[in-house]
Amino acid sequence: MNFNPKKKVSNIFLLIASFVIVSLILWNTNSFFKKFKEEERHKMEIWATAHSELSQASLEEDPGDLPIKVFQNNKSTPMILVNRDGSSKIHNLPKDKAGDSVFIRRTIAKFEKENQPIVIDYLGEELATLYYGNSEVLNKLKYYPLALLLIIFLFATVIYFFFRTSKASEQNKLWAGMAKETAHQIGTPLSSLLGWNELLKTESINPEITKEIEKDIARLETITERFSKIGSLPTLDLHDIVVETKSAFDYLELRSSKLVQFSFHSKVENATVMLNPSLYQWTIENLVKNGIDAMRGKGNIAIEIAKHSNYVHILVSDSGHGIPRSNHQTIFNPGVTSKKRGWGLGLSLVKRIVEEYHKGKVKVLSSNKQGTIMQIALQIIE
């Protein structure tokens, strides 16, 4: 793994800077909220003073126009004024609730939690108590930090998935490059093997030996072709899925342990699909080898082909230990494996070949302690 200390330091710096910026925004918002709340308190105290002046206007001299303007201009802060005799009057609240004692009692309890009530007096004599709540602007400001945090969270999520996708893209390019390089490296000794096999044919040896060598050389050529196609869009042509599946099955049966019993059954004589034979046979091999691993090298492997509507289903079953239901989806993710050895790429390649290249579907059809059935579905071309 390539470790870049400069990149790590820059990431830590960006993280700290982001935390500081968010903290400053939240602190500034909280300070502004407190300041606005103090301003509103001061405004309500002025309103209470104006009300006191107006209440005594009939007994004393005329208070002038200022208290009346203060009294009339407050149209945003909800208030309930409770007089000394217990009567109440609402301001900036629904007018139809003026006579609703339950509403008034609940609203007073709510206002007491939001703000400390203001006692209105005149020359030391208590006239009324003013209960008031937060204005609409203050309520919106109260939830502004939460909205800001949500926006920051969504923005961070977008950035995270962007970098994650970029990293995955880089890794895909790396794997594709390694695969192509592997194909290139195999090509050189493969050419030599072809030459040596031709030389063996001139010697007086059993022809069956060179024939089997030719089969394995052809197999290596197929593997080379597969690796060279990784990272590029494969060519699809019309092929009989029964023939191609049987070809992969026969090869695996011939070269597998005698402890594994193979069976093949097709409910259809032929089914034409758009296929890349080399890549498709790779998927069958991966599914069969996974099944053999699950059986620990001993058990039954069966392949069945059936038609459902305009799709052909290829079922690969084994008599292994099964897959937990919770892992039915994750087993197709790269790097997921239950084996002590292996990179967990087999089933991820199967999914990519079937779904991305062939526009089909692959899934765990069923799995229990008696075994697992994997299903590939491909559209039939009439």
N, C-alpha and C positions, 0 to 999 in steps of 0.2 A: 504493500500500500504506500502510495506517495504522500508523505507528510509535509505539509507546507506551513511552517510556523508563522510566516507573515500573514497568510490567509486566516489562520486561527486567531491571531491578535486582532486583525481587522474585524472579524466576526464578533469577538468579545467587546471591542470598542463600540461597534454598532449597537450591540445589545444594551450596553451601559448607557449610551447616548439616547436610545429609545426610551429606556426606563426613566432617565432624567427628564426628558421632554414630557412624557406622560405625567410624571409626578408634578412638574411645574404647572402644567395645564390644569390638573385636578386641584392643586393648591390655590392657583389663581381663581378658579371657578368657585371654590369654597369660600375664599376671602370675599369675592364679589357678592356671593349669596348672603354672607353675614352682614356685609355693609348695606346691601339693599334691604335686608330685614330690619336693620337698625333705622334706616331712613323711613321705612314704613311705620315702625314703632313711633318715631318722632312725629310723623304725619298724623297718626291716630291720637297722640297726646294733644296735638294742636286742635284736632277735631273735637276731642273731649272738652278742651278749654272753651272752644267756640260754643259747644252745646250748653256748657255751664253759663256762659254769658247770655245766651238766648233764653235760657230758662228763667233767669232773673230779670229779663228786660221789662216785664210788666210791673215789677216791684221797684226797680231802680231806674236810673236814667237810660236812655236809648244807647245800646252798645255800638251802633253804627253798622256800616255795610260789610266790614271785614269778616265778622263771625258768620254772617249769612253766606258770603261767598265761599268761605272755608267749608261750611256745612253742606252747601249745594254741589261743590266741585268734586267731592269724593264719590266717584261712581264705580270704583273698581274693587275696593276692599269689602268683603262681606262682613256684616256686623249685626249683633243683636244687643239692643239697649234694654236693660232690665231696671225699671224704676224702683224707687224705695218701697212703693206699695205692692210690688210684685208683678205689676203689669209689664209687658214687653213690647218692643217695636223692632221690626227687622229692617235692614238696609242692604241693598244690593243682593237680595235673595229673592227667590220666586214669591211673588205677591200672594199667590193662592195658598202659601204655607203660613201666612200671618196668624191664622187662628188655630193652627195645628200644634197643640201643646207637646205631643210626642216628638215631632220634628224639631221644635225649638229646644226641647230638653237634650236631644241627641246632638244637635248642632252646637249647643253651648259646651257640652262635654268634649266635643271634637276641637272647638276653638281653644278651650283651656289647655289642651295638649300642645297646640301649635304656638300659642302666645299667652303671656300672662295678662289677665284682665286688668282694665284700667278703671280705678274708682273715680267717679266724677263728683266733686264737691264744690261748695261755694261758701267761702268764709268759714271753713272747718266743718260745715254741715254736709253730710253725704246725701247726694241727690239720686245717683244711679250708678250702675256698674256696666261697663262697656266690654263686651266679649267680641273679639274679631279674629278672623282667620286670615290665611295667606291669600293674597291677590292671585289672579290667574297668571300674571307674569311671574310671580315668585314661585308658584307651583311648577310652571314650566322650567324655570331656572333650576329648581330642585332636582329635576330629572335629567337635566342637561349632562351632568357627568356620566350618568349611566348610558345615555345615548352616545356620548363621546367614546366611552369605553367599548361599546358595541361596535361602533364604526372602526375603532382601532383594531379590535379583535378580528373583524371581518377583513380589514386591510391586511393584517398580519397573516390571516389564513390564506388569502389570495397569494401573498408573497411566498408563503411556505410551500403551497402546492405548485407554484411556478418554479421555484428552485428544485423542488422534488422531481417534477416532470423533466426539468433540464438535466438533473443528475441522472435520472433513469434513461434519458435519451443518450447521454454520454456513455452510460454503461452499455446500452444496446449497441452503440457504435463500436465500443471496445470489444464486446463479445463477437459482433459480426466480423470485425477485423481479425480477431484471434481465430475464428472459424475459417475464414478465407486463407489465413496464413497456414493453418493446419492442413487444409486441402492442398495448398501449394507444396508444403513439406512432404506430404504423403506421395505426391505425384512423382518425385524423383526416385525413391526406392521402388515404387510401383512399376515404373518403366523398366528398371533393372530386373524385376521379377518376371516381367513379360519376356524379356530376352533370355533369362535363365531357363524359363519353362520351355521356350522354343528349342533351346540347346538340349534339354533333357529328352525332348521328343526324338532327337536324332540318335539317342543312346538306346541300347537294348534293355529297356525297363518296362514294367507293366504299364500299359496305356491308361489304365484306370487311375494311376497315381497322378499323371499329368492332367487328366480330365478333372480330378478333384481340385488340383492346384488352380486350374483355369476357373473353376467355380468360385474359389476364394479370392482370386484376383479380380473377377467380375464383381465380387462383393465389395472389395476394397475400392473399386472404381465407383460403385454406387455410393459408398460412404463419402468418398471424395466429392462426388457431385452434390450430395446433400449439404455438406459443409460449405461448399462454394456458393450455394444458393441462399445461405443465411444472410439476412440484411437486404436482400433484393426480392422483388416481386416475382414469384415463380410462374412458369407458363402452365396453363391448364388446358387439357384436351379431353375429348370424349373417350371414356374408358369403361369397361365392364367391371363394376365393383366386386363382383363375385370372383372373377379371374384374378384380379389384383390382390384380393384378400387371401385367396387360396395359395397364391404364389408366396406371399409372406409367411403364411401358416406352414407350408411344406418346408421352407428353408429353416424355420425355427424348430420344427419337429425333428428334422434330420440332425440338427446340431445341438439339441438339448439332451439332458440326462435321461436315461431310461426310467428313472424314478418318477418322471412327469408323464402322465397319460394325456395325450392330445386327442381332441375330437372336433370335427368340423361338420356343420350342417347348414345348408341354405334352403330356405323355403321358396326361393325364386330361382329360376334358371339363369336369368341375367338381369342386370339393372345398370343402365348407362347413366353416368354422372360426369360432371366436369372435374377432372382429377389430374394431379401431378403424381404419377405412380411412385416415384422415388420417395417423395415426402410422405405420401399416404402410408406406404409400407413401413416407414420409420415410426409412424404413430402406432401401428399394430405391434411392431417389435417392442416399443416402449411399454405398451399396455401389457403385453404377454410377459415381458421380463419383470415388470412390477408384480404381476401375479405370481410368478415363480418365486420371487424374493419373499412375498407375503406368505407363501407356503413353505418357505425355508428349503426349497429345492425338491419337494416331494408332494405330489398331489395331482389334481386334475385341472387341465386348462381346456376350455371349450370356446369355440367361436360359432356364433349363429347369425345368419343374415335373414332379415324379414322385411316385407314391404308394409308401410303404413301410409295410406293416402298417397301423396306424391313424394314421400320420403322413403329412403331405405335406411333401416337401422342395423348397425353392426354391433352385436353384443359380445363382449369379451369377458368371460367369467373365470374365476379361480376358486379354489377351496381353501383359501388362506384364512388368516385370523380376523379379517374384516377391518373396516375403517369406522371410527366413531362418527356419529351423525354431525357433531359439531365441526368436524374437519372436512366435510364433503365439499365445501367451497374452497377452503384454504389450501388443499392439497395441490391445486393448480397454480398456486403462487410460486414464483421463483425462489429457490432456497429452502422450501419446505420439504422435509424428508424425515422418515422414521428410521432410516438406516444409519448405522454408525459410520459407514463410508458412503460417499456420494455427495453431489452438490445440489440435489433437489431440482434438477433442470428437466428431467424426463417428462413429467406431466405438464409442466409449463410449456414445453415445446409442443406437446400433443394439442394443448388448447390453442396455441398460436397457429399451428398448421391447420387444424380443423376449422376454427372459427374465423381467423383473420384471412387466411389464404383461400380456404374452400367454402367460406360462408355457411358452415354447418354448425352443429352443436355437439358438445361432449359433456357428459355428466356422470355422476355416480347414480346408476339406476336403483341399486339396492345394495346393502351391505350388512352383514351380521357375522356371528361367530362361525357360521358355516361357509362363508365366502363372500366375494364381492362381484357385482356385475357392472361393468362400465359400458356406456352406450354412446356410440357415434351416430349422428343423424345427418345424412346428406340428401340434397334435393335431387330427384330423378329427372333426367332430361328425356322427354318423350320423343 
